[in-house]
Amino acid sequence: MDAARGASPSPADESAVSSTAPESPADNAHPRIAPSDQPETDPASMAARRRSVFQTPLNNGVAHPRVRYASKSTPPTGSAASPTEISGCGGHSSCSGSTSDLTVLEIPSSAPRVSALNRVAIPPVTAAPTQQAVASVRNEPSSGAGMGYHGHQMVRGVNIGGFLVPEFWITPSLIANIPDPKPNDYLELCQKLGPDATRNLMLRHWDSWVTEAEIRRLAGAGLTHLRVPIGHWEFVDSGEGYVGGGLPYFKRLVYWANEYGLKVIPDMHTAPGSQNGFDNSGSTNAISWTKDPNNVALSKRALIAMLKYLASDPVVLATVDAVDLLNEPLIDALDFDQLWDYDAGGHTLVTERLRKVPPAVSIIDRGFKEFRWWQSRWPRDWNTKYSDAWLDAHLYHVFDRNIDDWPLEKHLQLVCQHGRDLKSNATFFPIIVGEWSLALPKAALKRGRENEARRRFAETQLDAYELGGAGWIFWCFKTEESPEWSFLDALDRSWLPQPLTNREFPPTCYRPGL
């Protein structure tokens, strides 16, 4: 069925993020991957499966050779000033209050900007679009060589995971020195250490986990975008006990991306009460986001505050061309009416608050549901004259025990099927594969031929995942101990091709007209 986009919100009121909600879900759920006859859809089973996949040894606390850790005796960059002083919106009070003062910024067209954090000169940014220009691009969308939907470049990106939203399977050294029992998620870390110790630990992590050299290398590898998970605690105080303060380091990352020609997709990765019960939501305790209306209201306030923050700096505004509204909401465990109210209203806010040409894209996670489930729920007027709303699909091969015993060839055929599904559904909505990796069950990795298997798996996915029209984003840019989840390690091992369009093996399934 069709659904209307939400009405224009009144500034400073989180109730502005609202829209007419489509019917509640009643049909089949979608697991992380969708080939099996009896997929796992129970929220508790899915969370347990995720934990078992990511249980890795701590390597005796030895740091990964690629990871640069700041000296404990050296204050991290930006520690001399408060987040508000550096970022302009780092404290809760400066982000979550009234948004009535939000206006289109006049971006200077001359004199390069200089980062307050690292004094790196940033290339000049073009002037802000006028209202007339915004209306024009909506009614007469542009197109061009190398472009995807209506002026937007095909995304070939990587996730900056483990940075602002810690996941300890990515960075086990972060908790290596914490006494047992180890925290399972960021909220447990905050509660175990307390705010001061947590902040000191995270300041060192934020300052060291992503380096300028890595951003330069990612750009040189042919990527176009960085998707950056951010926690709601950076914008609102939900009272749960999370410790924020990472926004200055987010801004530094955006400035680096701008310098090396990369675009940035801020991703609201968490929600108060948790939207899925996974560690990537901040808390594995429960899935209670829509059980308390105050949680959803806080998420709306956080989104408004994030958009205000993004619009407050001309370099950040110029570098951001899409916003991921909420990562992996487990629809079958949530009230879909409230989720859709948030998503549809959020799309309106992204369009209105980030006035860009072409319009900034709103990315909406499919929430573990089939594409066909979304066909009747996606508003038809969203992508008729302009395509600034995309559906996000995360495609993994290690979260469904039903395919654990598959040989490699069956996994490659599954990727082919995903490609066909992406292409056939792209007429309903542009689809971005916002997360994928080279992780496979052991049965798919023939002894002594792991490199071949990973490379074939990579090439097949690269061919298939651009068929959805919007592109793909690998998870993630690096890890400490799991190279199959690390873009940089995959480059070092030649699991990923260079250039990205190079192929070592004949195509498994991709043919013209697939």
TORGU-68871 format. One record per residue (C-alpha): residue in three letters; x, y negated, z negated. Coordinates in steps of 0.05 Angstrom, whole numbers. Example, Ala and Ser with C-alpha at 12.3 -4.5 7.8 and 13.67 -1.06 7.14 Angstrom:
BEGIN
   aa      c1      c2      c3
  ALA     246      90    -156
  SER     273      21    -143
// end
This chain:
BEGIN
   aa      c1      c2      c3
  MET       0       0       0
  ASP      21     -72       9
  ALA      39    -117     -50
  ALA      46    -191     -51
  ARG     109    -224     -74
  GLY     105    -259    -141
  ALA      85    -332    -145
  SER     135    -387    -156
  PRO     156    -385    -229
  SER     153    -443    -276
  PRO     224    -461    -299
  ALA     248    -436    -366
  ASP     192    -386    -374
  GLU     211    -313    -369
  SER     139    -297    -351
  ALA     155    -328    -284
  VAL     185    -261    -264
  SER     120    -230    -245
  SER      82    -204    -186
  THR      21    -163    -168
  ALA      41     -92    -184
  PRO      28     -34    -137
  GLU      -2      30    -161
  SER      34      70    -214
  PRO      76     130    -191
  ALA      42     196    -191
  ASP      80     239    -141
  ASN     146     274    -141
  ALA     208     246    -174
  HIS     276     241    -140
  PRO     338     266    -174
  ARG     407     238    -162
  ILE     409     282    -100
  ALA     349     308     -63
  PRO     360     375     -30
  SER     339     428     -80
  ASP     273     463     -87
  GLN     269     450    -162
  PRO     308     386    -177
  GLU     321     363    -247
  THR     274     306    -264
  ASP     268     311    -340
  PRO     302     249    -369
  ALA     335     286    -426
  SER     363     340    -379
  MET     388     287    -331
  ALA     424     250    -386
  ALA     455     314    -413
  ARG     477     334    -343
  ARG     510     267    -333
  ARG     547     273    -399
  SER     573     342    -382
  VAL     598     319    -314
  PHE     637     262    -344
  GLN     668     299    -403
  THR     742     294    -388
  PRO     804     302    -431
  LEU     836     240    -459
  ASN     905     258    -431
  ASN     934     250    -501
  GLY     918     176    -498
  VAL     969     163    -443
  ALA     948     106    -398
  HIS     939     115    -324
  PRO    1001      89    -288
  ARG     959      41    -246
  VAL     927       8    -307
  ARG     962     -54    -334
  TYR     947     -65    -407
  ALA     958    -132    -439
  SER    1005    -136    -498
  LYS     969    -138    -564
  SER    1013    -195    -585
  THR     994    -237    -524
  PRO     927    -272    -524
  PRO     887    -252    -463
  THR     874    -303    -409
  GLY     819    -350    -429
  SER     822    -334    -503
  ALA     843    -404    -520
  ALA     775    -431    -502
  SER     705    -407    -514
  PRO     669    -371    -457
  THR     623    -432    -451
  GLU     682    -478    -441
  ILE     712    -435    -387
  SER     653    -407    -351
  GLY     600    -460    -361
  CYS     549    -408    -384
  GLY     586    -357    -426
  GLY     548    -366    -492
  HIS     478    -341    -503
  SER     451    -410    -519
  SER     477    -440    -454
  CYS     448    -385    -411
  SER     381    -365    -440
  GLY     349    -432    -452
  SER     311    -477    -405
  THR     325    -472    -331
  SER     288    -536    -313
  ASP     354    -571    -298
  LEU     373    -521    -244
  THR     382    -556    -177
  VAL     417    -543    -111
  LEU     489    -562    -121
  GLU     526    -609     -75
  ILE     586    -567     -56
  PRO     647    -607     -36
  SER     671    -592      34
  SER     743    -614      22
  ALA     796    -604     -31
  PRO     804    -532     -52
  ARG     779    -513    -121
  VAL     827    -487    -173
  SER     808    -433    -222
  ALA     807    -456    -295
  LEU     831    -387    -314
  ASN     890    -373    -269
  ARG     901    -437    -229
  VAL     895    -400    -163
  ALA     873    -447    -107
  ILE     807    -427     -76
  PRO     792    -442      -3
  PRO     743    -499      10
  VAL     669    -482      10
  THR     618    -507      60
  ALA     565    -555      38
  ALA     501    -531       6
  PRO     443    -517      54
  THR     385    -565      57
  GLN     314    -544      45
  GLN     301    -552     120
  ALA     359    -506     135
  VAL     333    -453      87
  ALA     265    -456     119
  SER     296    -450     188
  VAL     337    -388     173
  ARG     276    -355     143
  ASN     233    -367     205
  GLU     288    -358     258
  PRO     337    -308     228
  SER     405    -307     261
  SER     444    -247     286
  GLY     513    -234     313
  ALA     568    -184     326
  GLY     584    -141     266
  MET     522    -163     229
  GLY     470    -119     197
  TYR     401    -146     180
  HIS     387    -218     202
  GLY     455    -250     193
  HIS     480    -205     136
  GLN     545    -168     147
  MET     545     -93     143
  VAL     567     -78      72
  ARG     628     -35      62
  GLY     641     -43     -12
  VAL     666     -15     -77
  ASN     639     -19    -148
  ILE     681     -53    -202
  GLY     660      -1    -253
  GLY     685       5    -324
  PHE     698     -70    -328
  LEU     642    -111    -360
  VAL     599     -50    -375
  PRO     646       2    -406
  GLU     638      75    -389
  PHE     687     116    -427
  TRP     695     171    -375
  ILE     724     117    -331
  THR     769      88    -385
  PRO     780     141    -439
  SER     840     103    -465
  LEU     792      48    -488
  ILE     768      94    -545
  ALA     830     139    -552
  ASN     851     106    -617
  ILE     782     104    -648
  PRO     772     158    -702
  ASP     724     215    -689
  PRO     667     218    -676
  LYS     680     179    -613
  PRO     626     130    -589
  ASN     584     156    -531
  ASP     568      87    -503
  TYR     583      13    -510
  LEU     530       0    -562
  GLU     558      55    -607
  LEU     627      24    -598
  CYS     601     -44    -619
  GLN     567     -15    -680
  LYS     626      28    -700
  LEU     679     -27    -695
  GLY     637     -88    -712
  PRO     635    -152    -671
  ASP     705    -180    -685
  ALA     744    -116    -672
  THR     701    -100    -611
  ARG     713    -169    -582
  ASN     789    -164    -593
  LEU     790     -96    -559
  MET     747    -119    -501
  LEU     786    -183    -490
  ARG     848    -142    -476
  HIS     807     -95    -431
  TRP     773    -151    -392
  ASP     839    -185    -380
  SER     876    -123    -355
  TRP     827     -74    -322
  VAL     822    -112    -256
  THR     883    -146    -226
  GLU     890    -195    -169
  ALA     936    -146    -133
  GLU     881     -94    -134
  ILE     830    -142    -105
  ARG     880    -161     -50
  ARG     890     -87     -34
  LEU     815     -73     -32
  ALA     806    -129      17
  GLY     864    -104      59
  ALA     833     -35      62
  GLY     775     -63     102
  LEU     723     -73      48
  THR     673    -131      51
  HIS     639    -131     -17
  LEU     650    -119     -91
  ARG     590     -97    -133
  VAL     602    -118    -205
  PRO     560     -86    -261
  ILE     543    -136    -316
  GLY     508    -125    -382
  HIS     446    -162    -404
  TRP     483    -180    -468
  GLU     524    -232    -429
  PHE     462    -274    -420
  VAL     414    -260    -478
  ASP     420    -236    -550
  SER     374    -176    -553
  GLY     389    -164    -627
  GLU     416     -94    -613
  GLY     487    -110    -631
  TYR     522    -115    -564
  VAL     585    -158    -560
  GLY     591    -204    -500
  GLY     644    -252    -475
  GLY     664    -223    -408
  LEU     637    -277    -362
  PRO     703    -316    -357
  TYR     735    -253    -329
  PHE     677    -243    -282
  LYS     688    -314    -256
  ARG     762    -300    -247
  LEU     745    -238    -207
  VAL     697    -277    -162
  TYR     751    -329    -149
  TRP     800    -274    -129
  ALA     747    -243     -84
  ASN     734    -311     -52
  GLU     808    -321     -39
  TYR     815    -254      -3
  GLY     751    -259      37
  LEU     707    -212      -3
  LYS     634    -223     -22
  VAL     607    -205     -91
  ILE     543    -171    -113
  PRO     528    -183    -187
  ASP     490    -122    -213
  MET     446    -126    -275
  HIS     468     -57    -298
  THR     433     -53    -366
  ALA     368     -71    -401
  PRO     348     -79    -474
  GLY     325     -12    -500
  SER     358      23    -440
  GLN     324      35    -373
  ASN     351     106    -364
  GLY     385     133    -426
  PHE     452     139    -391
  ASP     517     110    -417
  ASN     517      62    -358
  SER     457      27    -389
  GLY     496      10    -451
  SER     460      60    -496
  THR     445     134    -493
  ASN     399     133    -553
  ALA     331     128    -519
  ILE     294     102    -458
  SER     252      47    -489
  TRP     258     -13    -442
  THR     184     -16    -423
  LYS     159      12    -489
  ASP     169     -56    -521
  PRO     144    -116    -481
  ASN     197    -158    -514
  ASN     251    -117    -479
  VAL     223    -133    -410
  ALA     215    -206    -429
  LEU     288    -207    -450
  SER     308    -177    -384
  LYS     270    -231    -347
  ARG     305    -284    -388
  ALA     372    -251    -374
  LEU     359    -251    -299
  ILE     340    -324    -300
  ALA     402    -340    -340
  MET     447    -300    -293
  LEU     419    -336    -232
  LYS     430    -403    -266
  TYR     502    -382    -282
  LEU     515    -360    -210
  ALA     487    -426    -183
  SER     527    -469    -231
  ASP     594    -460    -196
  PRO     601    -475    -121
  VAL     654    -422    -110
  VAL     614    -368    -145
  LEU     551    -389    -107
  ALA     588    -385     -41
  THR     617    -317     -56
  VAL     554    -283     -80
  ASP     507    -262     -24
  ALA     464    -210     -60
  VAL     439    -193    -130
  ASP     424    -123    -155
  LEU     363    -133    -200
  LEU     369     -71    -245
  ASN     412      -9    -239
  GLU     381      60    -239
  PRO     315      51    -275
  LEU     288     121    -289
  ILE     218     108    -262
  ASP     187     172    -289
  ALA     205     150    -360
  LEU     182      78    -352
  ASP     119      38    -341
  PHE     124      24    -267
  ASP      76     -35    -270
  GLN     125     -71    -316
  LEU     185     -51    -274
  TRP     152     -75    -210
  ASP     132    -140    -243
  TYR     205    -150    -260
  ASP     232    -129    -191
  ALA     183    -167    -147
  GLY     185    -230    -189
  GLY     260    -224    -192
  HIS     263    -223    -116
  THR     226    -288    -115
  LEU     274    -319    -165
  VAL     336    -297    -127
  THR     308    -329     -64
  GLU     290    -394     -98
  ARG     348    -402    -146
  LEU     405    -382     -98
  ARG     388    -426     -39
  LYS     434    -398      14
  VAL     436    -389      89
  PRO     423    -333     103
  PRO     381    -321      41
  ALA     413    -282     -16
  VAL     391    -210     -16
  SER     353    -178     -74
  ILE     372    -105     -83
  ILE     320     -60    -115
  ASP     340       9    -140
  ARG     295      66    -118
  GLY     295      94    -188
  PHE     305     168    -170
  LYS     244     170    -125
  GLU     239     195     -53
  PHE     241     145       4
  ARG     171     166      25
  TRP     146     148     -45
  TRP     169      77     -33
  GLN     139      70      37
  SER      69      53      12
  ARG      95       9     -44
  TRP     145     -35      -7
  PRO     112    -102      11
  ARG     108    -107      86
  ASP     117    -183      87
  TRP     186    -179      54
  ASN     225    -160     116
  THR     182    -184     174
  LYS     217    -250     190
  TYR     278    -242     146
  SER     311    -184     110
  ASP     330    -207      41
  ALA     305    -146       2
  TRP     341     -79       5
  LEU     327     -12     -27
  ASP     386      19     -64
  ALA     399      94     -61
  HIS     453     128    -102
  LEU     476     193     -69
  TYR     517     241    -111
  HIS     531     316    -107
  VAL     548     334    -179
  PHE     486     317    -219
  ASP     441     375    -197
  ARG     460     444    -222
  ASN     418     474    -166
  ILE     473     460    -116
  ASP     533     475    -160
  ASP     548     539    -122
  TRP     543     510     -52
  PRO     603     515      -6
  LEU     631     452      26
  GLU     593     462      91
  LYS     525     459      56
  HIS     546     394      22
  LEU     565     365      89
  GLN     498     385     118
  LEU     464     351      59
  VAL     502     287      76
  CYS     476     295     148
  GLN     405     301     122
  HIS     416     239      80
  GLY     438     202     143
  ARG     375     223     180
  ASP     332     202     120
  LEU     367     135     117
  LYS     356     122     191
  SER     283     144     193
  ASN     265     102     132
  ALA     304      40     152
  THR     243      18     192
  PHE     206      10     126
  PHE     262     -25      87
  PRO     337     -36      95
  ILE     374      15      53
  ILE     441       6      20
  VAL     477      67     -10
  GLY     498      29     -72
  GLU     537      86    -104
  TRP     572     148     -77
  SER     637     184     -90
  LEU     681     242     -70
  ALA     662     284    -130
  LEU     642     356    -112
  PRO     626     419    -152
  LYS     685     467    -158
  ALA     652     517    -110
  ALA     659     467     -53
  LEU     734     460     -63
  LYS     771     517     -32
  ARG     834     535     -69
  GLY     894     500     -39
  ARG     850     459       9
  GLU     824     404     -36
  ASN     853     348       6
  GLU     819     374      69
  ALA     753     382      33
  ARG     754     312       3
  ARG     774     280      69
  ARG     718     316     108
  PHE     669     297      54
  ALA     691     224      58
  GLU     688     219     134
  THR     619     251     137
  GLN     592     204      84
  LEU     622     143     118
  ASP     588     162     183
  ALA     521     176     151
  TYR     513     119     101
  GLU     513      62     150
  LEU     450      90     183
  GLY     406      57     130
  GLY     423     -10     160
  ALA     453     -47     101
  GLY     517      -6      87
  TRP     550      29      28
  ILE     587      16     -37
  PHE     635      68     -66
  TRP     636      84    -141
  CYS     684      62    -165
  PHE     747      22    -149
  LYS     791      61    -199
  THR     789     107    -259
  GLU     842     130    -308
  GLU     836     205    -298
  SER     785     221    -244
  PRO     814     208    -174
  GLU     752     234    -138
  TRP     715     174    -167
  SER     771     124    -151
  PHE     774      86     -85
  LEU     847      67     -97
  ASP     868     138    -115
  ALA     829     164     -54
  LEU     869     117     -10
  ASP     934     140     -41
  ARG     916     213     -28
  SER     890     200      43
  TRP     821     225      22
  LEU     794     161      51
  PRO     815     140     121
  GLN     854      78     139
  PRO     827      42     175
  LEU     758      62     149
  THR     735      78     219
  ASN     793     127     232
  ARG     774     201     235
  GLU     818     261     224
  PHE     764     313     235
  PRO     710     321     288
  PRO     643     292     265
  THR     601     341     225
  CYS     534     312     243
  TYR     538     241     267
  ARG     520     234     340
  PRO     488     177     379
  GLY     414     183     366
  LEU     421     222     301
// end
